[in-house]
Amino acid sequence: MFIQKCIICQKDSLSPDGKWNDWPLFKCNSCGVNYLDRKSPSKISKVFKMFSLYKNWHTALLDRLNLLSPQPLVYKLKSGYFFLVYAGTHDVQVINEIWIDEIYNPWKEGIQRNWLVVDFGGHRGIFAIYAGRFA
């Protein structure tokens, strides 16, 4: 397991809690937070996923390699979404964590169609766009 302690309560009280898409899930026995134990995809597989995710994949790749000067960029996803972000920041990492690493997928089933999802501290609203697809 990649997580040794709960990031919320800092206690070492994680126990197995089923599976999601064949990846083990763990739950903190102290505060109830759920974790997905998934090994990060290789860098090569992430590059290929970037090609399939972005219309302007070349911009995302150059930004990821820190080869662009600080400037506003528009990331265009092939699904039709687009985000105004800034080169040289971690903005592209947030998009990649959500759409390539799929870090929120285990919890999307809990979002119901009639819900209003509020993303406090929403950075640039990238997660809010993701959650809006399900609510």
C-alpha positions as CSV (number, residue, x, y, z in Angstrom):
1,M,0.0,0.0,0.0
2,F,1.3,3.4,-0.9
3,I,-0.3,5.3,2.0
4,Q,1.1,4.6,5.4
5,K,-0.9,7.0,7.5
6,C,-4.2,8.8,7.1
7,I,-3.6,12.2,5.6
8,I,-6.5,13.7,7.5
9,C,-6.0,12.4,11.1
10,Q,-2.4,11.3,10.7
11,K,-3.2,8.0,12.4
12,D,-1.9,4.6,11.3
13,S,-5.3,2.9,11.3
14,L,-6.0,2.0,7.7
15,S,-7.8,-1.3,6.9
16,P,-8.9,-2.9,3.6
17,D,-12.3,-1.8,2.4
18,G,-13.1,-3.6,-0.8
19,K,-12.1,-2.9,-4.4
20,W,-12.8,-0.5,-7.2
21,N,-11.9,-1.6,-10.7
22,D,-9.6,-4.2,-9.2
23,W,-7.7,-1.6,-7.2
24,P,-7.7,-2.1,-3.4
25,L,-9.6,0.5,-1.4
26,F,-8.7,1.3,2.2
27,K,-10.6,3.1,5.0
28,C,-9.2,5.0,8.0
29,N,-10.8,3.4,11.1
30,S,-10.3,6.7,13.0
31,C,-11.9,9.3,10.7
32,G,-13.6,7.2,8.0
33,V,-11.7,8.6,5.0
34,N,-11.4,6.2,2.0
35,Y,-8.3,5.8,0.0
36,L,-7.6,4.1,-3.4
37,D,-4.3,2.2,-3.5
38,R,-3.3,2.5,-7.1
39,K,0.2,2.6,-8.4
40,S,0.8,5.7,-10.5
41,P,1.0,4.9,-14.2
42,S,4.4,5.1,-15.8
43,K,5.5,8.4,-17.3
44,I,5.4,6.8,-20.8
45,S,1.8,5.7,-20.4
46,K,0.9,9.2,-19.1
47,V,2.4,10.8,-22.2
48,F,0.2,8.5,-24.4
49,K,-2.8,9.4,-22.3
50,M,-2.0,13.1,-22.8
51,F,-2.2,12.5,-26.6
52,S,-5.6,11.0,-26.2
53,L,-6.9,13.6,-23.7
54,Y,-5.8,16.9,-25.2
55,K,-6.6,18.5,-28.6
56,N,-3.5,20.6,-28.0
57,W,-1.4,17.8,-26.5
58,H,1.8,19.4,-27.7
59,T,1.2,22.5,-25.5
60,A,0.4,20.2,-22.5
61,L,3.6,18.3,-23.1
62,L,5.8,21.4,-23.5
63,D,4.3,22.8,-20.3
64,R,4.8,19.5,-18.4
65,L,8.5,19.6,-19.4
66,N,8.7,23.3,-18.3
67,L,9.7,24.4,-21.8
68,L,7.1,27.3,-22.0
69,S,7.6,30.8,-20.6
70,P,5.0,31.8,-18.0
71,Q,1.9,32.8,-19.9
72,P,-1.8,32.1,-20.0
73,L,-2.7,28.9,-21.9
74,V,-6.0,27.3,-23.0
75,Y,-6.0,23.5,-22.6
76,K,-8.5,21.9,-24.9
77,L,-9.8,18.5,-24.0
78,K,-11.1,16.2,-26.8
79,S,-14.3,15.8,-24.8
80,G,-15.1,19.5,-25.4
81,Y,-14.0,21.0,-22.1
82,F,-11.4,23.7,-22.0
83,F,-9.5,25.4,-19.2
84,L,-7.6,28.7,-19.0
85,V,-4.4,27.9,-17.0
86,Y,-0.9,29.3,-16.7
87,A,2.3,27.7,-18.0
88,G,4.9,27.0,-15.4
89,T,2.4,26.3,-12.7
90,H,0.8,23.0,-11.5
91,D,-2.4,23.7,-13.4
92,V,-1.8,21.0,-16.0
93,Q,-1.0,18.5,-13.1
94,V,-4.5,19.1,-11.7
95,I,-6.1,18.3,-15.0
96,N,-3.9,15.2,-15.4
97,E,-4.7,14.0,-11.9
98,I,-8.4,14.2,-12.6
99,W,-8.7,13.0,-16.2
100,I,-5.5,10.8,-16.6
101,D,-4.8,9.4,-13.1
102,E,-8.6,9.4,-12.4
103,I,-8.0,10.1,-8.7
104,Y,-11.7,11.0,-8.1
105,N,-13.3,8.1,-10.0
106,P,-13.9,5.9,-6.9
107,W,-16.1,8.6,-5.4
108,K,-18.0,9.7,-8.5
109,E,-20.6,7.0,-8.0
110,G,-21.6,8.8,-4.8
111,I,-22.6,11.9,-6.7
112,Q,-26.3,11.9,-7.5
113,R,-27.9,13.6,-10.6
114,N,-30.0,16.0,-8.5
115,W,-27.1,17.2,-6.3
116,L,-25.6,20.6,-6.3
117,V,-21.8,20.1,-6.0
118,V,-19.9,23.0,-4.3
119,D,-16.2,23.1,-4.7
120,F,-14.8,25.3,-1.9
121,G,-11.2,26.4,-2.6
122,G,-11.8,25.3,-6.2
123,H,-8.5,26.5,-7.6
124,R,-9.5,27.1,-11.3
125,G,-12.7,25.0,-11.1
126,I,-11.2,21.9,-12.8
127,F,-12.7,19.5,-10.3
128,A,-16.0,21.4,-10.4
129,I,-16.2,20.8,-14.1
130,Y,-15.5,17.1,-13.6
131,A,-18.1,16.8,-10.8
132,G,-20.6,18.7,-12.9
133,R,-20.7,15.9,-15.4
134,F,-22.3,13.6,-12.8
135,A,-24.5,16.0,-10.9
